[in-house]
Amino acid sequence: MEEDIYEMAYWEEYTPQPVIGPDGTIYIGIFIGKSAASRTAIEGDVTPNFYAIYPNGTVRWSKRLYGYPPFKPPIPAVDENGTIYVSFIDGLTAINPDGTGKWGWKDGRGQWITAPTVKDGTIYIGSSGDNLGYVYAIGTDGTTLWRFRTEGGVISSPAVGDDGTVFIGDLNGTLYAVNPNGTLKWKLHIGDEMHSSPSIADDGTIYIITYWNGTLYAINPNGGIKWKFAMGSAQVHTTPAIGKDGTIYACSGFDGLYAIAPNGSVKWVFETHDWSPKSPAIGGDGTIYVTSFDGFLYAVSPNGTLKWKFKMWEHVWSSPIIGDDGTIYVASFGREGSGPKAYLYAVNTGAPSPPMNVKAYAENGTVRVEWRPPPTDGGASIVEYRIYRRLNRPANYTPDTKPIAIVDGTTFAYIDSDVENGTRYYYYIIAVNSIGESERSNVAWAMPVGIPMPPQNLTVVEGRYPILRWKYPENDGGNAIRMYNIYRCGDGINFSLIAQVDGSTQRYIDYDVECGHTYWYYITAVNEAGESEVSSVVMVVTSPTPPAPPLNLTIEVRGHNIRLKWTNPEKDGGSSVKGYKIYRSEDGINFYLISEVNEMHLDYTDVTAEPGRTHWYYVTAVNEAGESNKSNIVAIQVPPREWWNSDVGVSAILAAIVAGCACVLWGIRRRRR
């Protein structure tokens, strides 16, 4: 724990109360004088009694204020724009953030004025004098908005609810609820003086402590008593503080610090060993800070145990206040040398702020958690980080009992290998220094994902087109299969990717294959993490099909015979051609088989052709799968027998006949169309 100390001018008897402005500037007023008679302003005395102090402990500015109430140093309030409001006898002054005066306000009744309360652009003060009291609402321009009269003097600051209702207790023992327009909403006569301000819980319950009998009252928003608890000490000045969980914390003289549940039952009591007259403060992590007349600042855990204590100069009569960075400011006083001294302390709480920007990254079988160091370390070096993990998102204010890992304060990453793929994990980090631990960081989650196992039971169905089937992997790595990759090769060695199918599919037909060929296949599964190992390999021989038709069929007359010639089919259908079939027709329509030849022959001589007639022919190829479609059709007219030995050139006549047949054939085809 570390502290900065600022020594102020001397004063007597009462400790000043610091407040913090929106820019972090600390404002504090002190007494000037050595006797009760000199506690009021002394004209011409310019010794500063009001200070503006930077967070680093240097003075921003100081000035002398006149007319502050006797027995009390000037206690300011600061609005969201940085304007400082300070009350004094019969008036109020507004000071700009640079220390220059803004405006002054006077009541004209010569009464003592309480420390102001600022809420939503309105300043509220109470006053006391001649057994009368008032509550004032004043605008930020210094104009009086309204005045409400109480039955007894008012010496504590008003409290303002979220709906604008103003609550104030007086020395006659009455608690008032005043509407935002200054009219009475309700009042409750309790019967004991009230020297402290009320506190308002989130549910609207009003808590206030009476002065002489030290009783804490819980008042319903409608003005009825909910419950009361007697703390046992007299002359109680403290204003209750309310924790996030609704616990009420209050100091009761020599009894120490009470923690009281919202139902009025005592949770615990922490003994401070001396008088604790001022209000506690609650840190962001739930730690309660309380001062004592023994000169100590105590840090108390929410369970009532001491976290640490810090010794200041002699006596403390001020409430601690907490800056945005967790620094605690508190004033103490005592005598040194020839007179009294006052000191303002800036105490690092010891609790660092939470680590920043926690992120979790999923990997195969691990989660990597990363973070950045806290913006503030509480004034002491971070010694370790504690990593917490859950299987569900942590609820607010639900502590975990044990971290899964602890790393040193210079480490900003952790790899969690004790995880299962497919399970979502939530992480947060706590920073720890030599004094205590931070609040938890933001929550980050990740779900580790592994590479899936290969698809199971790959099979192939033989046929013209191979049909592959498989089953879902035995383990998908904790993440659903997105797709399957199908690989194929024709030599059993050099596989290549031929297709990808959706993860919901477990079947694939390969249409891009040659008939009668051998193929090898395997498949892989793919999820978010990557691709699996290969499945088992299957082999298939595609079924052959009938071959393509023979090509380039031609016809010619050789003597009294007809000779046909052709070439091999473009494709054999995956099975070697075993032979050819020759078909003939006498009318170009009704063909019939006249002969078959083996695969070695690409020609055929028809010795049965009738002289003087026209014949049509086509040829088909045959393999083990069947017979092809027919080739092109050719036709020729066989000359009469008596022409064969004539002197007329046979070839010229046949050429003419073929040309004529071609025309006839074209006409037949046109009719068929």
KATA-V526480 format. One record per helix or strand of 2 or more residues. SS is the DSSP state (2 for helix, 1 for strand). FROM is the first residue (numbers start at 1). LEN is the number of residues. If there is no record, write none. Layout:
ss=SS from=FROM len=LEN
ss=SS from=FROM len=LEN
This chain:
ss=1 from=3 len=6
ss=1 from=19 len=2
ss=1 from=26 len=4
ss=2 from=36 len=4
ss=1 from=50 len=4
ss=1 from=59 len=5
ss=1 from=76 len=3
ss=1 from=84 len=5
ss=1 from=91 len=5
ss=1 from=101 len=6
ss=1 from=112 len=2
ss=1 from=117 len=3
ss=1 from=122 len=8
ss=1 from=132 len=8
ss=1 from=144 len=7
ss=1 from=159 len=2
ss=1 from=166 len=4
ss=1 from=174 len=5
ss=1 from=184 len=6
ss=1 from=199 len=2
ss=1 from=206 len=4
ss=1 from=215 len=5
ss=1 from=225 len=6
ss=1 from=241 len=2
ss=1 from=248 len=4
ss=1 from=257 len=4
ss=1 from=266 len=5
ss=1 from=281 len=2
ss=1 from=288 len=4
ss=1 from=296 len=5
ss=1 from=306 len=6
ss=1 from=321 len=2
ss=1 from=328 len=9
ss=1 from=339 len=9
ss=1 from=356 len=8
ss=1 from=366 len=7
ss=1 from=382 len=9
ss=1 from=405 len=4
ss=1 from=413 len=4
ss=1 from=424 len=10
ss=1 from=444 len=4
ss=1 from=456 len=6
ss=1 from=467 len=5
ss=1 from=483 len=7
ss=1 from=496 len=7
ss=1 from=507 len=3
ss=1 from=518 len=10
ss=1 from=530 len=2
ss=1 from=538 len=4
ss=1 from=551 len=8
ss=1 from=561 len=7
ss=1 from=579 len=7
ss=1 from=592 len=7
ss=1 from=603 len=4
ss=1 from=614 len=10
ss=1 from=626 len=2
ss=1 from=634 len=4
ss=2 from=641 len=3
ss=2 from=650 len=23
